[in-house]
Amino acid sequence: MNQPPTVAVVIVAYNSAAVINACLASLGTRLPIVVVDNASADASARIAKDAGATVIRNASNLGFARACNIGAAASASKHILFLNPDALMTEDAVARLAGVADAPGVAAAGPRLTEPDGACRFRAHTAMQPAPRVPAAPPEGRVCVSFLSGAALLCRRAAFEAAGGFDDNIFLYYEDDDLCRRLSAHGSLIYAPDVTARHSVGASSPRSLRADYARHYHRAVSRVYVSRKYGVELDAAAHFRRAGLRALRAALTGDLKRLARNGGSAHAYAARALAERRILAFPEGASRGDKRREAV
């Protein structure tokens, strides 16, 4: 009887034609790969199919978390590597990361993520925890952390399923923070800096003013959702005021990129504040420079 593969790779694509071929090529030819295409308008699905991946085409954009769950359910393996289409990771690196996850008591493992210029991106805490005043320096050896980036996240399937998988209610952003919090109840999260993946942050889909607006809208929506899920206080009205002021300044200076980003954030926070029946105007005597720290 054939044994299931040790690792299956799940990649979610959305208009990722410019990067997905390089991502797939970096993985070699022996790993089973499932590409879940979120109704791309470009050739993402065709490129993935031509490269030998199993392709699932969603009729609409279901969001990153839900698409990841669809890909995980369509695979059969001891471990699942969730990989962004703008990331490059060799087959050997995947095998070594799986070896980390094979250790007793480990729920997930993540590699050192480097940008194209060689800079290392490292965060050891989830967004539900207060950020340290001094960012943590990347460790030189393997270490247990409370957060691993979803850009390249290898989960032991048993732990992933016991944790309930990704939260389908999160469309985009904070889905890895949420998953890591729940995964940690089923084992350790191990950061393995001796295993490397290159990640071109933000290159999964083409950039445009409309895309920037949508990204920041969904980021704010997810931030509100996760904060409520874990009982972290977040003043949506205050965030709306800050984003709204920044959008206004951007409009006055003709900075369309900042206008799109802050406009998207303001839209999401305004909807939440109105749902909470919070006053959106500046309360009398309130400081517009309020810098209270929130965990999310």
VOBA-1610 file (N, C-alpha, C; in pm, whole numbers, padded with zeros to 5 digits, always signed):
BEGIN
Met+00085-00120+00000Met+00000+00000+00000Met+00088+00124+00000Asn+00056+00219-00087Asn+00134+00342-00093Asn+00110+00427+00030Gln+00219+00478+00086Gln+00208+00565+00201Gln+00180+00708+00154Pro+00099+00784+00231Pro+00075+00924+00192Pro+00206+01002+00200Pro+00219+01107+00120Pro+00343+01186+00122Pro+00362+01253+00257Thr+00488+01281+00287Thr+00517+01346+00414Thr+00466+01490+00416Val+00484+01561+00305Val+00444+01702+00297Val+00364+01727+00169Ala+00254+01798+00183Ala+00183+01852+00068Ala+00190+02004+00078Val+00208+02069-00036Val+00219+02214-00039Val+00086+02273-00085Val+00036+02372-00011Val-00088+02440-00048Val-00056+02586-00078Ile-00089+02631-00197Ile-00064+02768-00240Ile-00196+02830-00283Val-00226+02947-00230Val-00346+03020-00270Val-00305+03129-00368Ala-00368+03128-00486Ala-00334+03225-00590Ala-00451+03318-00616Tyr-00418+03444-00636Tyr-00517+03542-00682Tyr-00445+03640-00773Asn-00466+03625-00901Asn-00396+03707-01000Asn-00245+03704-00977Ser-00194+03582-00960Ser-00053+03562-00923Ser+00032+03514-01039Ala-00012+03538-01162Ala+00059+03485-01279Ala+00204+03531-01287Ala+00234+03648-01236Ala+00369+03702-01248Ala+00470+03630-01159Val+00422+03560-01056Val+00515+03503-00958Val+00499+03353-00937Ile+00385+03297-00971Ile+00357+03159-00929Ile+00445+03056-00999Asn+00485+03081-01121Asn+00569+02984-01190Asn+00704+02967-01120Ala+00763+03079-01078Ala+00891+03072-01007Ala+00875+03001-00874Cys+00764+03025-00806Cys+00737+02959-00678Cys+00729+02809-00698Leu+00652+02764-00795Leu+00636+02621-00821Leu+00768+02558-00864Ala+00842+02627-00948Ala+00970+02573-00996Ala+01069+02555-00882Ser+01064+02643-00781Ser+01158+02634-00669Ser+01135+02508-00585Leu+01015+02453-00592Leu+00978+02339-00508Leu+01021+02205-00566Gly+01067+02203-00689Gly+01106+02077-00751Gly+00986+02003-00807Thr+01004+01875-00833Thr+00900+01797-00902Thr+00842+01683-00819Arg+00893+01660-00701Arg+00847+01544-00625Arg+00740+01574-00521Leu+00724+01700-00485Leu+00626+01735-00382Leu+00486+01749-00442Pro+00385+01690-00377Pro+00248+01714-00424Pro+00209+01858-00390Ile+00156+01929-00489Ile+00123+02070-00472Ile-00022+02093-00511Val-00095+02161-00423Val-00233+02199-00451Val-00238+02351-00461Val-00279+02403-00576Val-00298+02546-00594Val-00447+02575-00593Val-00490+02657-00499Val-00629+02697-00492Val-00638+02837-00551Asp-00706+02849-00664Asp-00714+02976-00734Asp-00844+03048-00697Asn-00830+03168-00642Asn-00945+03244-00596Asn-01003+03331-00709Ala-01047+03264-00816Ala-01113+03333-00927Ala-01023+03439-00990Ser-00899+03402-01018Ser-00806+03495-01081Ser-00856+03534-01220Ala-00828+03657-01257Ala-00862+03705-01391Ala-00746+03687-01488Asp-00633+03636-01440Asp-00517+03616-01525Asp-00492+03466-01545Ala-00371+03431-01584Ala-00339+03293-01620Ala-00285+03210-01504Ser-00308+03253-01381Ser-00253+03183-01264Ser-00286+03034-01266Ala-00414+02999-01286Ala-00455+02859-01282Ala-00393+02779-01394Arg-00387+02834-01513Arg-00329+02762-01626Arg-00180+02737-01604Ile-00110+02839-01553Ile+00034+02823-01528Ile+00058+02714-01424Ala-00023+02713-01319Ala-00007+02612-01214Ala-00036+02472-01268Lys-00139+02459-01349Lys-00174+02329-01407Lys-00063+02281-01499Asp-00011+02370-01583Asp+00098+02333-01674Asp+00224+02290-01600Ala+00241+02344-01478Ala+00359+02308-01397Ala+00340+02177-01322Gly+00220+02116-01333Gly+00197+01987-01271Gly+00124+01990-01138Ala+00082+02108-01094Ala+00010+02118-00967Ala-00135+02075-00983Thr-00194+02027-00876Thr-00338+02005-00872Thr-00404+02141-00851Val-00494+02178-00938Val-00553+02311-00932Val-00701+02303-00897Ile-00741+02381-00798Ile-00881+02396-00760Ile-00919+02540-00790Arg-01019+02559-00875Arg-01059+02693-00915Arg-01189+02730-00843Asn-01183+02829-00757Asn-01303+02878-00690Asn-01379+02971-00784Ala-01511+02967-00776Ala-01594+03049-00864Ala-01586+03197-00827Ser-01546+03224-00704Ser-01531+03362-00657Ser-01415+03367-00561Asn-01372+03487-00526Asn-01262+03503-00431Asn-01314+03476-00290Leu-01277+03362-00236Leu-01326+03322-00104Leu-01238+03369+00010Gly-01128+03437-00023Gly-01037+03481+00081Gly-00927+03380+00105Phe-00822+03425+00171Phe-00703+03342+00191Phe-00729+03225+00286Ala-00790+03251+00401Ala-00808+03147+00501Ala-00893+03032+00450Arg-01006+03065+00391Arg-01096+02961+00341Arg-01031+02882+00229Ala-00958+02950+00141Ala-00890+02880+00032Ala-00783+02785+00087Cys-00713+02827+00190Cys-00613+02739+00253Cys-00679+02612+00307Asn-00793+02627+00370Asn-00864+02510+00423Asn-00909+02417+00311Ile-00951+02475+00199Ile-00992+02394+00083Ile-00872+02314+00032Gly-00757+02379+00023Gly-00637+02311-00022Gly-00592+02202+00073Ala-00601+02230+00202Ala-00561+02130+00302Ala-00651+02006+00294Ala-00781+02029+00275Ala-00876+01918+00268Ala-00856+01835+00142Ala-00801+01896+00038Ala-00781+01826-00089Ala-00650+01749-00093Ser-00571+01757+00012Ser-00441+01690+00017Ser-00443+01581+00124Ala-00347+01489+00112Ala-00333+01382+00211Ala-00186+01369+00243Ser-00147+01416+00360Ser-00006+01415+00397Ser+00005+01432+00547Lys+00121+01395+00599Lys+00145+01412+00742Lys+00156+01559+00778His+00218+01636+00689His+00237+01779+00711His+00180+01858+00593Ile+00145+01982+00621Ile+00096+02072+00517Ile+00181+02198+00521Leu+00240+02233+00407Leu+00314+02358+00397Leu+00226+02460+00326Phe+00187+02564+00396Phe+00115+02675+00335Phe+00220+02775+00287Leu+00218+02802+00157Leu+00323+02885+00097Leu+00261+02992+00009Asn+00305+03116+00028Asn+00258+03225-00058Asn+00315+03209-00199Pro+00240+03251-00302Pro+00292+03239-00438Pro+00409+03331-00468Asp+00432+03431-00381Asp+00547+03520-00401Asp+00666+03477-00315Ala+00665+03350-00272Ala+00775+03295-00192Ala+00847+03187-00271Leu+00976+03172-00246Leu+01058+03069-00310Leu+01117+02981-00202Met+01097+02849-00217Met+01148+02756-00116Met+01186+02626-00184Thr+01306+02579-00161Thr+01352+02459-00229Thr+01292+02333-00168Glu+01292+02227-00248Glu+01240+02099-00201Glu+01318+02050-00079Asp+01449+02071-00080Asp+01533+02030+00033Asp+01497+02109+00159Ala+01469+02238+00142Ala+01430+02319+00258Ala+01298+02273+00315Val+01205+02233+00230Val+01076+02180+00277Val+01099+02053+00357Ala+01184+01965+00308Ala+01212+01839+00378Ala+01275+01865+00514Arg+01367+01962+00520Arg+01431+01992+00649Arg+01331+02055+00746Leu+01239+02136+00695Leu+01138+02196+00781Leu+01043+02088+00833Ala+01013+01991+00748Ala+00930+01879+00793Ala+00999+01800+00903Gly+01131+01791+00893Gly+01207+01723+00999Gly+01194+01794+01132Val+01188+01926+01128Val+01167+02003+01251Val+01031+01970+01309Ala+00928+01964+01223Ala+00793+01937+01270Ala+00773+01794+01317Asp+00864+01705+01277Asp+00855+01565+01318Asp+00895+01544+01464Ala+00962+01641+01523Ala+01005+01626+01663Ala+00883+01615+01754Pro+00892+01537+01860Pro+00778+01521+01951Pro+00731+01655+02008Gly+00600+01674+02010Gly+00543+01792+02072Gly+00543+01917+01985Val+00580+01905+01857Val+00583+02022+01768Val+00454+02025+01684Ala+00390+02141+01680Ala+00269+02158+01601Ala+00296+02219+01464Ala+00397+02308+01458Ala+00426+02377+01332Ala+00569+02428+01333Ala+00619+02454+01214Ala+00755+02507+01200Ala+00756+02610+01088Gly+00845+02708+01103Gly+00857+02813+01002Gly+01002+02843+00974Pro+01034+02879+00849Pro+01172+02908+00812Pro+01208+03054+00837Arg+01334+03087+00816Arg+01376+03227+00813Arg+01332+03285+00680Leu+01257+03394+00686Leu+01208+03459+00565Leu+01298+03576+00530Thr+01350+03575+00410Thr+01435+03684+00367Thr+01372+03754+00247Glu+01393+03884+00239Glu+01347+03960+00124Glu+01450+03948+00013Pro+01415+03988-00110Pro+01510+03976-00220Pro+01644+04042-00195Asp+01646+04147-00110Asp+01773+04215-00080Asp+01849+04149+00034Gly+01795+04037+00085Gly+01862+03964+00191Gly+01818+03999+00331Ala+01739+04103+00347Ala+01691+04142+00480Ala+01600+04033+00535Cys+01609+04011+00666Cys+01531+03905+00732Cys+01409+03965+00800Arg+01295+03903+00777Arg+01172+03945+00843Arg+01145+03848+00957Phe+01135+03901+01080Phe+01116+03814+01195Phe+01023+03880+01295Arg+00923+03806+01339Arg+00833+03850+01447Arg+00803+03728+01533Ala+00826+03739+01662Ala+00813+03624+01751Ala+00683+03624+01829His+00601+03728+01817His+00478+03737+01896His+00358+03752+01803Thr+00242+03705+01849Thr+00121+03723+01771Thr+00069+03865+01789Ala-00021+03904+01700Ala-00077+04039+01707Ala-00169+04056+01828Met-00204+03945+01893Met-00286+03954+02014Met-00204+03986+02138Gln-00073+03998+02122Gln+00016+04032+02232Gln+00074+04172+02210Pro+00099+04247+02317Pro+00161+04378+02301Pro+00297+04365+02233Ala+00324+04451+02137Ala+00452+04448+02068Ala+00563+04496+02162Pro+00678+04429+02160Pro+00789+04474+02246Pro+00838+04611+02203Arg+00886+04690+02299Arg+00937+04823+02266Arg+01057+04815+02173Val+01137+04713+02193Val+01252+04689+02105Val+01226+04560+02029Pro+01214+04566+01895Pro+01186+04444+01818Pro+01290+04336+01845Ala+01242+04213+01852Ala+01331+04101+01878Ala+01425+04079+01760Ala+01551+04054+01792Ala+01647+04023+01686Ala+01628+03878+01643Pro+01644+03848+01515Pro+01628+03710+01470Pro+01726+03618+01542Pro+01679+03509+01601Pro+01769+03417+01671Pro+01857+03341+01571Glu+01969+03294+01618Glu+02060+03221+01532Glu+02030+03072+01531Gly+01962+03024+01634Gly+01928+02883+01641Gly+01778+02863+01651Arg+01736+02740+01647Arg+01594+02708+01653Arg+01537+02745+01791Val+01418+02803+01789Val+01360+02852+01912Val+01208+02842+01905Cys+01146+02824+02021Cys+01000+02819+02030Cys+00945+02961+02032Val+00847+02989+01949Val+00789+03123+01939Val+00637+03112+01950Ser+00568+03226+01956Ser+00422+03224+01959Ser+00362+03263+01823Phe+00448+03299+01726Phe+00398+03335+01594Phe+00492+03286+01486Leu+00433+03230+01380Leu+00505+03193+01259Leu+00428+03250+01141Ser+00498+03311+01049Ser+00434+03376+00936Ser+00366+03275+00843Gly+00245+03312+00799Gly+00172+03229+00705Gly+00230+03231+00566Ala+00332+03314+00540Ala+00394+03316+00408Ala+00462+03184+00376Ala+00510+03114+00481Ala+00570+02982+00467Ala+00554+02912+00601Leu+00445+02842+00617Leu+00410+02782+00746Leu+00382+02634+00727Leu+00465+02551+00789Leu+00447+02406+00782Leu+00381+02356+00909Cys+00263+02298+00894Cys+00185+02250+01009Cys+00180+02098+01008Arg+00192+02039+01125Arg+00160+01898+01137Arg+00009+01884+01119Arg-00035+01801+01025Arg-00177+01794+00992Arg-00264+01765+01114Ala-00220+01675+01198Ala-00300+01641+01316Ala-00324+01763+01404Ala-00219+01845+01420Ala-00233+01967+01502Ala-00321+02069+01431Phe-00302+02084+01299Phe-00382+02179+01221Phe-00530+02144+01229Glu-00562+02017+01214Glu-00703+01977+01220Glu-00758+01986+01361Ala-00676+01953+01461Ala-00722+01965+01600Ala-00750+02110+01636Ala-00674+02202+01577Ala-00692+02345+01604Ala-00811+02402+01527Gly-00866+02325+01433Gly-00980+02372+01356Gly-00944+02440+01226Gly-00816+02434+01188Gly-00773+02498+01064Gly-00779+02649+01071Phe-00769+02712+00955Phe-00782+02858+00950Phe-00926+02898+00977Asp-00945+03016+01030Asp-01078+03068+01056Asp-01137+03123+00926Asp-01242+03058+00876Asp-01304+03099+00749Asp-01360+03240+00753Asn-01382+03293+00873Asn-01438+03428+00884Asn-01336+03537+00854Ile-01208+03500+00846Ile-01104+03597+00817Ile-01073+03592+00668Phe-01101+03701+00598Phe-01082+03703+00453Phe-00935+03719+00417Leu-00868+03812+00483Leu-00728+03841+00451Leu-00664+03915+00567Tyr-00544+03877+00604Tyr-00465+03933+00713Tyr-00509+03880+00850Tyr-00411+03861+00937Tyr-00428+03814+01074Tyr-00473+03667+01083Glu-00489+03600+00967Glu-00530+03460+00973Glu-00419+03374+01032Asp-00292+03411+01009Asp-00183+03332+01066Asp-00167+03360+01215Asp-00188+03485+01257Asp-00185+03515+01400Asp-00290+03432+01474Asp-00410+03429+01419Asp-00520+03355+01482Asp-00490+03206+01485Leu-00443+03151+01373Leu-00412+03008+01369Leu-00301+02973+01467Cys-00196+03053+01471Cys-00084+03023+01561Cys-00128+03020+01707Arg-00217+03109+01743Arg-00266+03110+01881Arg-00335+02978+01914Arg-00415+02927+01819Arg-00486+02801+01844Arg-00395+02680+01828Leu-00301+02686+01734Leu-00206+02576+01717Leu-00122+02553+01841Ser-00089+02661+01910Ser+00001+02649+02026Ser-00060+02564+02138Ala-00191+02541+02132Ala-00254+02453+02231Ala-00230+02306+02198His-00173+02280+02080His-00154+02142+02034His-00007+02110+02007Gly+00081+02197+02051Gly+00223+02172+02035Gly+00301+02300+02020Ser+00431+02289+02014Ser+00518+02406+02004Ser+00525+02457+01860Leu+00550+02588+01849Leu+00575+02650+01720Leu+00724+02679+01713Ile+00792+02620+01617Ile+00938+02628+01612Ile+00983+02713+01493Tyr+01060+02815+01525Tyr+01124+02898+01422Tyr+01260+02837+01393Ala+01284+02803+01266Ala+01407+02735+01226Ala+01486+02824+01130Pro+01576+02909+01180Pro+01649+03002+01094Pro+01750+02935+01002Asp+01779+02807+01027Asp+01871+02736+00938Asp+01802+02690+00810Val+01670+02706+00806Val+01593+02678+00684Val+01545+02812+00629Thr+01567+02837+00501Thr+01540+02970+00446Thr+01439+02965+00332Ala+01353+03066+00330Ala+01263+03090+00218Ala+01274+03237+00180Arg+01270+03266+00052Arg+01274+03405+00009Arg+01133+03453-00020His+01099+03567+00036His+00962+03617+00023His+00963+03760-00028Ser+00904+03781-00145Ser+00889+03916-00200Ser+00756+03971-00149Val+00759+04036-00035Val+00637+04077+00035Val+00549+04163-00055Gly+00420+04126-00062Gly+00324+04206-00136Gly+00324+04184-00285Ala+00396+04081-00333Ala+00405+04059-00477Ala+00311+03950-00527Ser+00225+03896-00439Ser+00135+03788-00480Ser+00039+03830-00589Ser-00003+03957-00583Ser-00097+04011-00681Ser-00048+04147-00727Pro-00089+04191-00846Pro-00046+04323-00895Pro-00093+04434-00802Arg-00011+04538-00789Arg-00047+04652-00706Arg-00121+04755-00790Ser-00221+04817-00729Ser-00297+04925-00791Ser-00363+05002-00678Leu-00418+05118-00710Leu-00488+05196-00607Leu-00608+05118-00554Arg-00678+05052-00644Arg-00794+04973-00601Arg-00751+04858-00511Ala-00641+04791-00548Ala-00592+04680-00468Ala-00544+04729-00332Asp-00476+04844-00328Asp-00430+04900-00201Asp-00549+04931-00109Tyr-00654+04988-00167Tyr-00774+05018-00090Tyr-00831+04889-00031Ala-00845+04786-00115Ala-00903+04660-00070Ala-00816+04594+00037Arg-00684+04594+00019Arg-00595+04531+00117Arg-00610+04597+00254His-00609+04727+00257His-00615+04796+00385His-00755+04789+00446Tyr-00856+04781+00362Tyr-00991+04759+00413Tyr-00997+04623+00483His-00951+04518+00416His-00957+04384+00474His-00865+04371+00595Arg-00751+04439+00593Arg-00662+04436+00709Arg-00734+04491+00833Ala-00804+04603+00815Ala-00875+04665+00928Ala-00993+04578+00973Val-01067+04522+00876Val-01179+04434+00911Val-01130+04315+00993Ser-01019+04255+00949Ser-00964+04140+01020Ser-00912+04179+01157Arg-00853+04297+01167Arg-00801+04344+01296Arg-00915+04358+01395Val-01025+04414+01351Val-01142+04428+01439Val-01196+04291+01479Tyr-01206+04202+01381Tyr-01261+04069+01409Tyr-01177+03992+01510Val-01045+03989+01487Val-00956+03913+01576Val-00954+03975+01716Ser-00957+04106+01724Ser-00958+04171+01856Ser-01083+04133+01934Arg-01196+04130+01867Arg-01320+04092+01934Arg-01318+03943+01971Lys-01262+03861+01886Lys-01257+03717+01910Lys-01180+03684+02036Tyr-01073+03760+02062Tyr-00989+03731+02177Tyr-01003+03832+02290Gly-01104+03916+02283Gly-01131+04008+02392Gly-01027+04117+02409Val-00961+04155+02299Val-00863+04262+02304Val-00934+04393+02272Glu-00919+04493+02358Glu-00988+04619+02338Glu-00932+04693+02217Leu-01021+04735+02130Leu-00981+04812+02013Leu-01087+04917+01988Asp-01048+05043+01991Asp-01140+05155+01973Asp-01152+05184+01824Ala-01256+05128+01761Ala-01274+05143+01618Ala-01294+05289+01579Ala-01365+05365+01665Ala-01390+05506+01634Ala-01260+05584+01632Ala-01170+05556+01727Ala-01041+05627+01729Ala-00958+05592+01606His-00960+05465+01567His-00886+05425+01447His-00946+05488+01323Phe-01078+05501+01319Phe-01142+05569+01206Phe-01096+05714+01198Arg-01091+05781+01311Arg-01052+05921+01310Arg-00909+05937+01260Arg-00819+05850+01306Arg-00680+05859+01262Arg-00667+05832+01113Ala-00732+05725+01067Ala-00723+05692+00925Ala-00791+05798+00840Gly-00902+05851+00889Gly-00972+05955+00815Gly-00890+06081+00799Leu-00821+06121+00906Leu-00736+06239+00899Leu-00620+06218+00802Arg-00561+06099+00805Arg-00451+06069+00713Arg-00501+06068+00568Ala-00621+06015+00548Ala-00677+06015+00413Ala-00702+06158+00365Leu-00749+06243+00456Leu-00774+06382+00420Leu-00644+06453+00383Arg-00539+06431+00464Arg-00410+06492+00432Arg-00360+06442+00297Ala-00377+06313+00271Ala-00331+06257+00145Ala-00407+06317+00027Ala-00537+06340+00046Ala-00617+06401-00060Ala-00571+06543-00088Leu-00541+06615+00019Leu-00499+06755+00003Leu-00363+06768-00063Thr-00277+06667-00042Thr-00142+06671-00101Thr-00133+06593-00232Gly-00244+06530-00273Gly-00244+06456-00398Gly-00173+06322-00391Asp-00155+06268-00269Asp-00088+06139-00253Asp-00193+06029-00266Leu-00213+05981-00387Leu-00322+05887-00413Leu-00301+05751-00345Lys-00175+05708-00333Lys-00149+05579-00267Lys-00189+05585-00121Arg-00148+05690-00051Arg-00185+05703+00090Arg-00336+05723+00105Leu-00395+05793+00009Leu-00539+05813+00013Leu-00612+05679+00002Ala-00567+05594-00089Ala-00631+05463-00106Ala-00615+05377+00018Arg-00495+05375+00073Arg-00469+05289+00189Arg-00547+05335+00311Asn-00539+05464+00342Asn-00609+05514+00460Asn-00760+05520+00438Gly-00801+05540+00312Gly-00943+05537+00283Gly-01002+05399+00308Gly-00929+05294+00269Gly-00975+05158+00295Gly-00986+05130+00443Ser-00884+05172+00519Ser-00887+05152+00664Ser-01002+05228+00728Ala-01019+05354+00689Ala-01125+05437+00746Ala-01262+05376+00719His-01282+05323+00600His-01408+05260+00564His-01441+05146+00661Ala-01343+05057+00684Ala-01367+04942+00771Ala-01391+04984+00916Tyr-01308+05075+00966Tyr-01324+05116+01106Tyr-01454+05194+01126Ala-01496+05273+01026Ala-01621+05347+01038Ala-01738+05250+01048Ala-01737+05145+00966Ala-01845+05046+00970Ala-01853+04980+01107Arg-01737+04948+01166Arg-01737+04885+01298Arg-01783+04983+01405Ala-01737+05107+01397Ala-01775+05207+01495Ala-01925+05234+01489Leu-01980+05240+01369Leu-02124+05262+01356Leu-02202+05144+01410Ala-02151+05023+01386Ala-02217+04903+01439Ala-02218+04903+01591Glu-02112+04960+01648Glu-02103+04970+01794Glu-02171+05095+01847Arg-02226+05175+01754Arg-02294+05301+01789Arg-02199+05396+01861Arg-02073+05395+01816Arg-01975+05485+01872Arg-01978+05617+01797Ile-01952+05726+01867Ile-01949+05858+01804Ile-01822+05870+01721Leu-01836+05911+01594Leu-01720+05919+01506Leu-01652+06055+01513Ala-01722+06157+01559Ala-01661+06289+01569Ala-01563+06292+01684Phe-01467+06385+01680Phe-01372+06398+01789Phe-01444+06443+01916Pro-01436+06368+02024Pro-01498+06413+02148Pro-01425+06536+02201Glu-01499+06621+02268Glu-01442+06746+02319Glu-01328+06716+02415Gly-01214+06779+02390Gly-01099+06764+02480Gly-01012+06644+02448Ala-01053+06563+02349Ala-00973+06444+02316Ala-00850+06484+02237Ser-00742+06411+02257Ser-00618+06439+02186Ser-00616+06362+02055Arg-00587+06434+01946Arg-00580+06368+01818Arg-00448+06289+01804Gly-00361+06307+01896Gly-00233+06238+01891Gly-00229+06119+01986Asp-00349+06069+02021Asp-00357+05956+02112Asp-00278+05839+02059Lys-00182+05792+02138Lys-00096+05683+02093Lys-00103+05563+02186Arg-00222+05539+02243Arg-00235+05425+02331Arg-00205+05296+02256Arg-00130+05210+02319Arg-00092+05086+02253Arg-00201+04983+02268Glu-00229+04912+02159Glu-00324+04802+02161Glu-00251+04679+02110Ala-00296+04563+02155Ala-00225+04442+02117Ala-00249+04407+01971Val-00366+04435+01920Val-00397+04397+01782Val-00381+04516+01692
//
